[in-house]
Amino acid sequence: MEHIPVLLNESIDFLELKRDGIYVDATLGGGGHAEKIASLIGKNGKVIGIDQDEEAIEKAKMRLAEFEEKIEYVHDNFKNLDYILNKLGVEKIDGILLDLGVSTYQLESPERGFSFSEKEANLSAPLDMRMDRTQSLTAYEVVNKYRESQLRDILWRLGEEPFARQISRKIVRQRERSPIKTTNDLLQVIKSATPPKYRFSRREGHYASKVFRAIRMEVNKELEAIEEVLPKAIGFLKKEGRLVVISFHSLEDRIVKQTFKSLANKEEPVIKILTKKPVLPTEEEIEKNPKARSAKLRAAEKLT
Ligand SMILES: C[S@@+](CC[C@H](N)C(=O)[O-])C[C@H]1O[C@@H](n2cnc3c(N)ncnc32)[C@H](O)[C@@H]1O
């Protein structure tokens, strides 16, 4: 299934594209946002498309073939933005977009181990969840090697999972008998650790979604990467350059909000916050694309 870009028009509006501008799409994914940016800038404009998932880059290349001359593809973690731009010889940029989290392609590729759906195709999916398949830490390591207290903390803090204690205890008991190898093995453990009332009464998605999300965030060190990239991104912006961040998790949004605040409230402010409150998708967008439900967009402009 194709990844539908979230808050597309809103992010383009906040980027205030310039014809010859240099833009970074730090989360290229399916190339939805990049396609729009590339179609609106002139032939001297540039999009630097970064993704730590090599498969995403290959897919995006196909989708963006007609804009080949305007796009530079980089397979790397966006936390290395300074290294990436220095290597490309780019000193300043006009705007940068971060559309955080995972793409539909990643979620729906069973062999990547992100999916908790009980479809036949997913039953033997390995516990992987790496966006960058060259890194060594996988969900298998987290689930089978982390201490019970570490697991509990991850499920509670990153997943906001109310049954974090029960699930982490069950994981440890289960793996003492035999390793938890597949996404289905993990699903069965979550099932056995949570009451049926909880599993069947969830209005917001699947009962395993919080645990899977928490483990994914740990495997990919998602919060750490955001903390690292934001100051770097702002540092590279030209005067009046724009930073747009779309987040899907309250902890991500908190990092963005606090970083923006601290830079905007300095004695000599570095940025101006353009979104007093986060911009949310409209009901219409959520209806068309339920994955947009938890999205929050914040934008800022560089002042100096
Ligand atoms: C929500 S998708 C982006 C979708 C894209 N905006 C579109 O419209 O098609 C997020 C993408 O960012 C990538 N990603 C997440 N964290 C990253 C990081 N720290 N460095 C580089 N890429 C990252 C993921 O691999 C995924 O492909």
The ligand as an ORCA input file, in Angstrom:
! r2SCAN-3c Opt
* xyz 0 1
  C       6.640      8.808      8.072
  S       7.879      8.275      6.961
  C       8.090      9.658      5.886
  C       7.107      9.683      4.765
  C       7.353     10.735      3.723
  N       7.281     12.064      4.260
  C       6.347     10.596      2.600
  O       5.497     11.475      2.436
  O       6.396      9.605      1.865
  C       9.317      8.362      7.917
  C      10.583      7.922      7.215
  O      11.670      8.466      7.956
  C      12.672      7.517      8.097
  N      13.372      7.836      9.346
  C      12.880      7.800     10.595
  N      13.818      8.169     11.479
  C      14.930      8.472     10.764
  C      16.240      8.909     11.106
  N      16.612      9.103     12.371
  N      17.116      9.146     10.102
  C      16.760      8.945      8.802
  N      15.556      8.503      8.419
  C      14.642      8.267      9.385
  C      11.976      6.185      8.109
  O      12.850      5.163      7.656
  C      10.791      6.424      7.168
  O      11.094      6.007      5.868
*
